Amino acid sequence: SPRMADTKKQLKIATGAVNRTRKEVNSYKKEADKLKDKLEALKASGADEHDVRKQEELIAESASMVTDSERRLETVVDELQQQVTAASGEGEDVTSSEEYTNAQAALAPPQ
């Protein structure tokens, strides 16, 4: 039915958003770790105070990107959870679909 096709399409879109945003969060976290390592190296090498401060600013900026992306992830996960809950009442054609399975996998906490 058109409604079922629409449900699957919405699940697919929301699942993509969760997976993309999760990758983004991980990428920002890796970047933040690299910046912190670089700061430690600067301090250890007795780098110029200005360079150290500049690096600390980059770290603060990076931390804010992590926070923002984590907040976005929470939002898209909530939206997907609501869609999965709604879809679960739409019968086996939806709940046995690849879209539904992928949506549930995206909601499972990453290992």
N, C-alpha and C positions, 0 to 999 in steps of 0.2 A: 504494500500500500504506500501511497505518497507519504503518509505520516511516518511510517516505519523507515522509509528511505531518508526522510528528513532527520529522524532521530539518529540514525547511523551516521549521517553526514555531520551532525552537530557533535556527536561523540568523537568522531575522527578529528574535527577541528580543535576541540577542547583538549584532546589527548596530545595533539601536536604542540599546543601551547604549553602544556605542562612539561613535556619532554624538552622543548626548546629552552624554556625558562630554567629548568633544572640544570641544563648544560651551561647556561649563562652564569648561574650562581657558582657552579664549580669552577668555571673559567675565571671569574672575578676573585674567588678564594685563592686559586693558584697564583694569580697575579699579585694579590696582597702578600702572600707568603714570599714570593720572589723579592718584592720591594722591601720586606722586613729583613730578609737575608742580606740584601744590598746595604741596608742601613747599618746592620751589624758589622759588615765588612768595612764600611766607611769609618765607623767609629773605631774599629780595631786598628785601622791603618793611620789613625790620627788625622783624618781628613779635615779640611777647612770647615769651620762652623757654618758658613753659608751653605755649603753642599749638604751638610747634615740636616740643616733646617729645611732645605728644599726637598730632601728625601722624606722627611717627616710630614711635609705637606702632601706629598704624593701618597703616602701611606694613609693619611686621614681621608683624602679624596677616594682612595681605593676602598677603604672601610665603608664609606658612605654608599659606594656602588654595590658592595656586598649586601648591605642592609636593604637598599632599595630593591635589589633583585630578589632577595629573600621574601620581602613583602609582596612583590608581584607573584612569586611562586605560591605563596599562601593563598592569594586571591584566585589564581587559576586552578589550584588544587580544589579549593572550595567549590568553584563553578563546576568542575568536572565531577566532583562527588555528588552534587545536586543532580546533574544530568544522568549519572549512573543510577542513582536512586530512582529517579523518574522512569528511566528506561527499563529498570528491573520489573516494572509493572506492565510492560508492553508485550509480554509473551515471549515464547521461545525463539521466534524468528529474530528478535532483537538480542535476547540474552545468550543465544548460541552463536551470535555473529562475531566475526573477527574484530570489528570495531569495539564491541562490548568487552571482549577479552583484552584487547590492547588498552582500553580505558582502565580496566581493573588493574592491569599490570603497572600502568603509569601511577596509579594511586598507592601501590604497595611501596612501603618505605625502601629506598635504595640501600643495597647492602654495601 
